[in-house]
């Protein structure tokens, strides 16, 4: 995976900021593809913060509702303002305190939907991660266990509809196959 990090790092070096003065790297793919793991390592490599969409999805049926929330954050960063969005309180199934996203030279946006069409004008680089279905499910359920298991099919159907419409993998600047 180190070589994939190198490829992303080199590709980003050739990109201009598309979100004001912020270079935004979107890391997208289906659940369990390794987005969070990859984004964390990329963040260390780039000394960049990670904005994880898992923190803001408004519940298990909230994939599509997340895209305008992220767009608002990126629009604020594009004019050198702080982006604000409610953190989702998964325990109480409601919005919680706000997450504040600061303008930074580079920002990594990670999660299902990070490369959606309305967000692409703000992106300097769109990275798609993919892995076989059985590997993805095993990883996702190992990570989130009992919490995610009853919702796997609900979330997977949202992913299918979203990616079928958005064609994110085809729009990606880089495709990384893992697992």
C-alpha positions as CSV (number, residue, x, y, z in Angstrom):
1,X,0.0,0.0,0.0
2,X,3.0,2.2,0.4
3,X,3.4,2.4,-3.4
4,X,-0.3,3.6,-3.6
5,X,0.5,6.3,-1.1
6,X,3.5,7.3,-3.2
7,X,1.3,7.5,-6.4
8,X,-1.3,9.7,-4.7
9,X,1.4,11.9,-3.2
10,X,3.0,12.4,-6.6
11,X,-0.3,13.0,-8.3
12,X,-1.3,15.6,-5.8
13,X,2.0,17.4,-6.1
14,X,1.0,18.2,-9.7
15,X,-2.5,19.5,-8.8
16,X,-3.6,23.0,-8.0
17,X,-6.0,23.8,-5.2
18,X,-9.6,23.6,-6.5
19,X,-11.3,24.7,-3.2
20,X,-10.0,28.2,-2.7
21,X,-6.4,27.7,-1.5
22,X,-7.2,24.2,-0.3
23,X,-6.2,21.0,-2.2
24,X,-8.9,18.5,-1.4
25,X,-8.2,14.8,-1.9
26,X,-11.4,12.7,-1.9
27,X,-11.0,9.0,-0.9
28,X,-14.2,7.2,-2.0
29,X,-15.3,3.6,-2.4
30,X,-17.7,1.1,-1.0
31,X,-17.9,0.1,2.7
32,X,-14.9,-2.0,3.8
33,X,-12.7,-1.0,0.8
34,X,-10.1,0.5,3.1
35,X,-10.9,4.2,2.8
36,X,-10.4,5.1,6.5
37,X,-7.1,3.1,6.7
38,X,-5.8,4.6,3.5
39,X,-6.8,8.2,4.4
40,X,-5.1,7.9,7.8
41,X,-1.9,6.9,6.3
42,X,-2.1,9.5,3.5
43,X,-2.9,12.1,6.2
44,X,0.4,11.3,8.0
45,X,2.3,11.4,4.7
46,X,0.8,14.8,3.7
47,X,0.5,16.2,7.3
48,X,-3.1,16.9,6.4
49,X,-6.3,16.7,8.4
50,X,-9.0,14.1,7.6
51,X,-12.7,14.9,7.3
52,X,-14.4,11.6,7.8
53,X,-18.0,11.3,6.4
54,X,-18.7,8.6,9.0
55,X,-18.8,11.4,11.5
56,X,-21.7,13.2,9.7
57,X,-23.9,10.6,7.9
58,X,-27.3,11.4,9.3
59,X,-28.1,7.8,10.2
60,X,-28.1,4.5,8.4
61,X,-30.3,5.9,5.6
62,X,-28.4,9.2,5.3
63,X,-25.9,8.6,2.5
64,X,-27.6,11.0,0.0
65,X,-28.3,13.6,2.7
66,X,-24.6,13.8,3.4
67,X,-23.5,15.2,0.0
68,X,-25.1,18.7,0.5
69,X,-23.6,18.9,4.0
70,X,-20.1,18.2,2.6
71,X,-20.7,20.6,-0.3
72,X,-21.5,23.4,2.2
73,X,-18.3,22.7,4.1
74,X,-16.2,22.8,1.0
75,X,-18.0,25.9,-0.2
76,X,-17.0,27.6,3.0
77,X,-13.4,26.5,2.7
78,X,-13.3,27.8,-0.9
79,X,-13.9,31.3,0.4
80,X,-11.4,30.8,3.2
81,X,-14.0,30.4,5.9
82,X,-14.4,27.6,8.4
83,X,-16.8,24.8,7.4
84,X,-19.3,23.7,10.0
85,X,-21.5,20.6,10.0
86,X,-23.3,18.7,12.7
87,X,-21.6,15.5,13.9
88,X,-24.1,12.6,13.9
89,X,-24.7,11.2,17.4
90,X,-25.0,7.5,16.4
91,X,-25.9,6.5,20.0
92,X,-28.9,8.7,20.1
93,X,-29.7,8.8,16.4
94,X,-29.7,12.5,16.1
95,X,-27.4,15.5,15.2
96,X,-24.9,16.3,17.8
97,X,-22.3,19.1,18.3
98,X,-20.8,20.7,15.3
99,X,-17.6,19.7,13.6
100,X,-15.5,22.6,12.5
101,X,-13.3,22.1,9.4
102,X,-10.5,24.7,9.1
103,X,-9.0,25.8,5.8
104,X,-5.7,24.0,5.4
105,X,-3.2,23.6,2.5
106,X,-4.5,20.0,2.0
107,X,-7.6,18.3,3.3
108,X,-8.5,14.6,2.9
109,X,-12.3,14.0,2.7
110,X,-12.9,10.3,3.3
111,X,-16.0,8.2,3.0
112,X,-18.7,6.8,0.8
113,X,-19.9,9.7,-1.3
114,X,-16.7,11.9,-1.0
115,X,-16.4,11.9,-4.8
116,X,-20.1,12.7,-5.6
117,X,-20.7,14.9,-8.6
118,X,-21.6,18.1,-6.6
119,X,-18.3,17.9,-4.7
120,X,-16.0,17.3,-7.7
121,X,-15.5,21.0,-8.6
122,X,-13.8,21.4,-5.2
123,X,-11.6,18.4,-5.5
124,X,-7.9,18.5,-6.6
125,X,-7.8,14.7,-6.7
126,X,-10.4,11.9,-6.5
127,X,-9.1,8.5,-5.4
128,X,-11.3,5.4,-5.7
129,X,-10.6,2.4,-3.5
130,X,-12.0,-1.0,-4.3
131,X,-11.8,-4.5,-3.0
132,X,-13.7,-7.7,-3.6
133,X,-17.2,-7.8,-2.0
134,X,-16.5,-10.6,0.4
135,X,-13.3,-8.9,1.7
136,X,-15.2,-5.6,2.1
137,X,-18.0,-7.1,4.1
138,X,-15.6,-9.0,6.3
139,X,-13.6,-5.9,7.0
140,X,-16.6,-3.7,7.6
141,X,-18.2,-6.1,10.0
142,X,-14.9,-6.8,11.8
143,X,-14.5,-3.1,12.3
144,X,-18.1,-2.1,13.2
145,X,-19.5,-5.5,14.3
146,X,-22.9,-5.7,15.8
147,X,-23.6,-2.0,15.0
148,X,-23.2,-2.3,11.3
149,X,-24.4,-5.9,10.7
150,X,-28.2,-5.3,10.8
151,X,-27.7,-2.3,8.5
152,X,-25.3,-3.8,5.9
153,X,-28.0,-4.5,3.3
154,X,-29.7,-1.1,3.8
155,X,-26.3,0.7,3.4
156,X,-25.2,-1.5,0.5
157,X,-28.4,-0.7,-1.4
158,X,-27.7,3.1,-0.9
159,X,-24.2,2.6,-2.2
160,X,-25.4,0.7,-5.2
161,X,-27.9,3.4,-6.1
162,X,-25.4,6.2,-5.4
163,X,-22.5,4.8,-7.3
164,X,-24.7,3.7,-10.2
165,X,-25.9,7.3,-10.6
166,X,-22.6,9.1,-9.8
167,X,-20.2,6.8,-11.7
168,X,-17.5,7.7,-9.2
169,X,-15.1,5.0,-10.0
170,X,-15.0,6.1,-13.7
171,X,-14.5,9.8,-12.6
172,X,-11.7,9.0,-10.3
173,X,-8.2,10.3,-11.0
174,X,-6.7,7.2,-9.5
175,X,-8.1,3.7,-8.8
176,X,-6.5,1.6,-6.1
177,X,-7.3,-2.1,-5.8
178,X,-6.8,-3.6,-2.4
179,X,-7.4,-7.0,-0.9
